[in-house]
Amino acid sequence: MGNASLDVDDFDANQEGNIEISQEIFQKMCELLLKRVKNTLNAALHNSNFNANQINKVLHVGGGSRMPMIKQLLRNMFPEAEHCIEEHPDEVVAIGAAYYAYNLPLDS
């Protein structure tokens, strides 16, 4: 497993320096996030009366979809589905939000 170096000032302009973090520690820090994602997906499946094997396409969009552990979680939950991994997942969310906003009814 590799290490990554983070510039602290990318997160807090008042701080200087770098932090090195291992992939193992990062994964441990993200365990709760992964559990929440999995629970949310399971709830969505339950509420829609679908099983995971009935999902034929999974769109990997949003910043979190860049995380290898999120990609792996989605592949594990939906092994039969085609996984569409976007090159710019943040832009896809922004475009979707723009389409949604365009179609909102205007108040008179």
Secondary structure in CASP SS format (residue, H / E / C, confidence):
PFRMAT SS
TARGET T0000
AUTHOR 0000-0000-0000
METHOD secondary structure of the structure
MODEL  1
M C 1.00
G C 1.00
N E 1.00
A E 1.00
S E 1.00
L E 1.00
D E 1.00
V H 1.00
D H 1.00
D H 1.00
F C 1.00
D C 1.00
A C 1.00
N C 1.00
Q C 1.00
E C 1.00
G C 1.00
N E 1.00
I E 1.00
E E 1.00
I E 1.00
S E 1.00
Q H 1.00
E H 1.00
I H 1.00
F H 1.00
Q H 1.00
K H 1.00
M H 1.00
C C 1.00
E H 1.00
L H 1.00
L H 1.00
L H 1.00
K H 1.00
R H 1.00
V H 1.00
K H 1.00
N H 1.00
T H 1.00
L H 1.00
N H 1.00
A H 1.00
A H 1.00
L H 1.00
H H 1.00
N H 1.00
S C 1.00
N C 1.00
F C 1.00
N C 1.00
A H 1.00
N H 1.00
Q H 1.00
I C 1.00
N C 1.00
K E 1.00
V E 1.00
L E 1.00
H E 1.00
V C 1.00
G C 1.00
G H 1.00
G H 1.00
S H 1.00
R H 1.00
M C 1.00
P H 1.00
M H 1.00
I H 1.00
K H 1.00
Q H 1.00
L H 1.00
L H 1.00
R H 1.00
N H 1.00
M H 1.00
F C 1.00
P C 1.00
E C 1.00
A C 1.00
E E 1.00
H E 1.00
C E 1.00
I E 1.00
E C 1.00
E C 1.00
H C 1.00
P H 1.00
D H 1.00
E H 1.00
V H 1.00
V H 1.00
A H 1.00
I H 1.00
G H 1.00
A H 1.00
A H 1.00
Y H 1.00
Y H 1.00
A H 1.00
Y H 1.00
N C 1.00
L C 1.00
P C 1.00
L C 1.00
D C 1.00
S C 1.00
END
